[in-house]
Amino acid sequence: MSTTSNLPYHLAPKDLSTENKPSSQFSQKTILDLLNAKCSTSLQYLKQVHAVALRTGHFQDHYVSGNLVKCYANPHFSNLDFALEVFDNVPKPNVFVFNIVIKGCLENNEPCKAIWCYYKMMVANARPNKFTYPTLFKACGAAEAAEEGGKCMLMWLNKG
């Protein structure tokens, strides 16, 4: 059985409790710092930070929700399906959030899901950017989806 003293971070799970702390103490920066510094090795900790983000309203911030999706999509956790569920709950995801989920799918050896997320991005009218296409081309190559890759290449060439 693991104790909090064995965890790779200095805050015990009880330290994230919002019962004794006003939500104003959890700024966007605090949530992002917790995600970036603490959530790459502990799924339990990630879920706690996720709960805090939801409880304090920071999940509505695309930068916070995108980073949550990125953490859940970490191949270390083998939790891509949950990352996609979290993504599906992001209100009106922007290109930043879509790029994260596309990259997460590719990093989890799910190139067809990455392509599917790109099509979802198009339907949502989230405009791809210079970070979208390289990952998408890799996904098309990995999925042996030459036709989709060709369509994406034409869109990229015609975007300007």
N, C-alpha and C positions, 0 to 999 in steps of 0.2 A: 504494500500500500504506500502510495506517495504522500508525503506531507508537503505543506507549503514551503518548508525550508529547502526542499529538494528541487523546487521549481526554478527555471532559469531566469527569473525576474525577481525584483526586490519587493514588489507589492503582493501581499497575500490576497486571495480572492475576496476576503471580507473587506479589504481596503477599498474596493470598488463599490461598495454598498452606497446607494443614494439615500438611504433612510435618514442619515444624520447630516447630509450635505445638501445644500440647496443646488438645484440644477445649474444655476448661474456659475458655479465653480467649475463646471465642465464645459469649457469653451471649445470651439472647433479645434483650436490648436492642441488642447489637452487630449481630445479624442484622437486626433491624428497622431500625436506623439505616442499615445498608448498603442495604437494600431501599428505604427512603424517600428516601435522599439520592443514590443512585448508579444505580439500576436503571430509571429512567424513560426513559433515552436510549440505553442500550447492552444489546442482547440478549445479547451475549457475557458481559458482567458479570453480568447477571441469572442466566444459567445457572451461573456460578461460585458465586454466592451460594446458588442452589438446591442445588448439590452440597454446599456447606458445611452447609446446613441439614439435608440428608439424612444426611450423615456424622456430624454432631454430635447427631443425634436431635431437633433442634428442629422438624423437619417435623411431628412428632406434636402440636405446640402449634398449636391452631386459629388463634391470632392470627398466627403465623408463616406457616402454610400458606395462610391466607386472604390475607395480603399478597402471597405469591408468586403466587397465582391472580390477584390484582388487577393485579400488574405484568405478567404474561403477557397478560392481557386488555386491556392498554393498546392502544387503536386505533393508536397510533404503530407498533407491531410487526406489526399484521395477523396475529396469532398466536392467535386465539380457539380454534381447534381444539386447540392444545397446552394452552392454559389449561384447557380442559374435560378433557383427559387428566390434567393435574395434579390438578384438582378430583376426578376419579374415584378418585384414589389417597389422598385425605384420609380418614383413619380416622374414621368416624362424624361427618361434618361437622355443625356446629351452625348456628344461625340466622345468625350472623355470616358464616360461610363461604358459606352459601347466598345471602345477600343480596349478597355480593360477586360471585358468579358470575351471578346474575340481572341485576345492574346492568352487568356486563361484557358480557353478551350484548346488552343494549339499546344500550350505547355502541358496539358493533360492528355495529349495524343488523341484529341477528338476534333480533327480538322473539319469533318462534316458539320459538327455543331458550330464551329467557328464561322463557316460559310453561311449557315442558317442564321446566325446572329447578325451577320452583315446584311442579309436580306431583310431581317427584322429592322435593322437600322434604316434601310432605305424606305420601308413602309412607314416608319416613324418620322420620316423627313429630317433625320439627324444627318447633317452633311459630313461625309468622310473628310479626313484631313491627311496630311503627310505621314501621320503615324498609323493610319488605318491600312493603307495599301500594302506596305511590306509584309505585315503579318498576314493579311488576306492572301497575298500571292504565295506565301509559304504554306498556308492552309490548303490552297488549291493544288499546289504541287504535292503535298503529303496525301491528299485525298485522291490524287490522280484525276482531278476534275479540270481537264484542259478547257472544256467549253466555258465553265464558270470563270476560270482564270482569264480566258480571252475576253469575256464580257467585262470583267473587272478592269482589265488592262485598257480596253476601249473607253470605259468611263473615266479612268484616271487620265488618259491622254486628252480627253475632251473636256475635262473639268475647267480648264483655263480659258 
